[in-house]
Each structure stands twice: as structure tokens, then as C-alpha cells.
Amino acid sequence: MKSVFIDEAIKKRHPEGVALIVCRDDKKVSVTPIGWFTLCNSNPRSWAICLSNKHFSNKVISETHEFTLCLPSFAQKDAILYCGSVSGWEVDKLANCKLKTIESKKVKPPILKDSIACFECKVINAFNAGDHTIFQGEIVEAYVSNKKDKVYNLGERTLVGWDLK
């Protein structure tokens, strides 16, 4: 082992999974791709997601206390790249990409058709992590599809698909 700059070592985390975080305010649905997410509790089952304090989605989730987390299929790759390259403050991401939505049962943000799995979440905790907020979302409903081509981020906006068994 040798000592290196922190950013060089952090690049070794790739490949990492990708999730699409969907939130809704009174005006629009916003979609944000993230790599910083993990299951964080078993009772109640919860996801932890980490969003920049500058993101539109952070503001909306802070106000509405709910989101959906979708594990995208590789067929959604172009929409992932698009939604990660524009700001929800400036554009209606969902209106400008080919993602299809399905109404959720227990929260206002929709789930995304053609994802591998989707989870409706209600925020039960939020933690200030400096320039990011960590939201703990209790899973209140879950869905799966027959899709198997999970998306992974290799860094530098390079996405690959990997078939699940």
C-alpha cells in the first residue's frame, strides 16, 4: 500500500450501484440519479440516501418527507445520464426524458416503469452531513419487475449493465 491523495483512493469504489430518486412538489416530479445509497435498518426496513444540499430534490424531500427509490434497468441509461446532467431547479427533468411513471400507492412521488425494483419511502430521519443531507426513508411499499439488467456506474459518466440471476 502507498499513501495517495484521498480523491485517487475514492475512485476505487467503482463500480457502484445507481438509484433514481423521485420526488414531487406541487409543480413537478423530479428525478435525481445517485450512487450514495444503502439499506440502513431492518426494523423498520429503510434506505439511506445522500443528496447535496444544493439539489432541488433535497429541498423537495425536506419539505414533503417522502420519495421513491428506483433501481434502474440498463434500458433507462440515457435518462439516468440526462437527469444527472441538468438541474431540477432549471428544468422539468421528467418532461424532457423518456422515463415512464406509475402512480404510487402510499406516497405522492411515482415509481418508474422499467426499473428492476422500486420502493416507496417516508422520511423518518434526516441528518446534516456537511454539504449533503442523509435522509432515512422507511420503505412503505415495494415493487419488482421482470427486468434483470442492473445499472452500475464506472465513474466519469460511464454506465454499464449487469444481468442479475
C-alpha positions in Angstrom: 0.0 0.0 0.0 1.1 3.5 -0.7 -0.2 6.9 0.5 -2.2 8.8 -2.2 -4.5 11.8 -2.4 -7.9 11.0 -1.0 -9.7 11.5 -4.3 -7.5 8.9 -6.0 -8.4 6.3 -3.4 -12.1 7.2 -3.5 -12.2 6.4 -7.3 -11.5 2.8 -6.4 -15.1 2.5 -5.1 -16.4 2.0 -8.6 -18.3 0.2 -9.9 -21.1 1.4 -7.7 -24.8 0.9 -8.0 -27.1 3.6 -9.3 -30.5 4.6 -7.9 -33.1 7.1 -9.2 -34.6 9.2 -6.5 -38.1 10.5 -7.4 -39.8 13.3 -5.5 -42.8 15.5 -6.2 -43.7 19.0 -5.1 -46.9 20.9 -6.1 -45.5 21.8 -9.6 -43.5 18.8 -10.9 -41.9 15.4 -10.4 -38.1 15.5 -10.3 -35.7 12.6 -10.8 -32.1 12.5 -9.4 -29.6 9.7 -10.1 -27.4 8.9 -7.1 -24.7 6.5 -6.1 -24.7 7.2 -2.4 -27.5 5.0 -1.0 -27.7 1.9 1.2 -30.1 -0.1 3.2 -29.7 1.2 6.8 -32.1 -0.5 9.1 -34.0 -3.8 9.3 -37.0 -2.7 11.5 -38.4 -0.6 10.0 -36.8 -1.5 6.7 -35.2 1.7 5.5 -33.0 3.2 2.8 -30.4 5.9 3.5 -29.9 8.3 0.6 -27.4 11.1 0.5 -28.2 14.3 -1.5 -26.3 17.5 -2.0 -27.8 20.4 -0.1 -27.8 22.3 -3.4 -30.1 19.8 -5.2 -33.7 20.6 -5.9 -34.6 17.1 -4.8 -33.1 17.8 -1.4 -35.4 20.8 -0.9 -38.5 18.9 -2.1 -37.8 15.8 0.1 -37.0 18.1 3.1 -40.5 19.7 2.6 -42.6 16.6 1.7 -40.8 13.9 3.7 -41.2 11.3 1.1 -39.6 9.9 -2.1 -39.4 6.8 -4.2 -36.1 5.0 -4.8 -35.9 3.0 -8.1 -33.2 0.6 -9.1 -33.0 1.3 -12.8 -32.5 -1.1 -15.6 -29.9 -0.6 -18.3 -32.7 0.4 -20.7 -33.0 3.6 -18.6 -29.3 4.5 -19.1 -29.9 7.6 -21.3 -32.5 9.0 -18.9 -30.0 8.5 -16.0 -27.3 10.4 -17.8 -29.7 13.2 -18.8 -31.2 13.6 -15.3 -27.7 13.7 -13.8 -26.6 16.4 -16.2 -29.3 19.0 -15.6 -30.7 20.8 -12.6 -34.2 20.3 -11.3 -34.1 24.0 -10.3 -33.9 24.9 -14.0 -35.7 22.2 -16.0 -38.5 19.7 -15.7 -36.4 16.6 -16.0 -39.2 14.1 -16.3 -40.8 16.1 -19.1 -37.6 16.0 -21.1 -36.7 12.3 -20.9 -38.3 9.0 -21.8 -39.0 7.7 -18.2 -42.5 6.4 -17.8 -44.1 6.7 -14.3 -46.6 4.6 -12.4 -48.7 6.0 -9.6 -47.5 5.0 -6.2 -49.9 3.6 -3.5 -48.7 5.3 -0.3 -46.6 8.3 -1.3 -47.1 11.1 -3.9 -43.9 10.6 -6.0 -44.5 8.0 -8.7 -42.4 4.9 -9.3 -40.6 4.4 -12.6 -41.8 1.8 -15.1 -39.0 -0.4 -16.5 -37.0 -0.3 -13.3 -35.7 -3.5 -11.7 -37.3 -2.6 -8.3 -38.9 0.4 -6.7 -39.5 1.4 -3.1 -41.9 4.0 -1.7 -40.3 5.7 1.3 -41.4 8.1 4.0 -38.6 10.1 5.7 -38.2 9.2 9.4 -34.8 10.9 9.9 -32.6 13.5 8.2 -29.0 14.0 9.1 -26.8 17.0 8.3 -23.6 15.6 6.8 -22.0 19.0 5.9 -22.6 19.8 2.3 -25.1 16.8 2.0 -28.1 15.6 3.8 -28.7 11.9 4.6 -32.4 11.0 4.5 -33.5 7.8 6.1 -36.7 6.6 4.3 -38.8 3.9 5.8 -39.9 1.5 3.0 -43.7 1.5 3.0 -44.3 -0.3 -0.3 -42.0 -2.3 -2.7 -42.2 -3.5 -6.3 -40.2 -5.7 -8.6 -40.3 -6.2 -12.4 -39.0 -8.9 -14.7 -36.1 -6.7 -15.7 -32.6 -8.1 -14.8 -30.1 -5.7 -16.3 -29.0 -3.6 -13.3 -27.0 -0.4 -13.9 -23.6 0.3 -12.4 -21.5 3.4 -12.6 -17.9 3.0 -13.5 -17.2 6.7 -13.0 -16.7 9.5 -15.5 -20.4 9.2 -16.6 -19.8 5.6 -17.8 -22.7 3.3 -17.1 -22.7 -0.5 -17.6 -25.4 -3.1 -17.3 -25.1 -6.4 -15.5 -27.7 -9.2 -15.6 -28.9 -10.3 -12.2 -29.6 -14.0 -11.7 
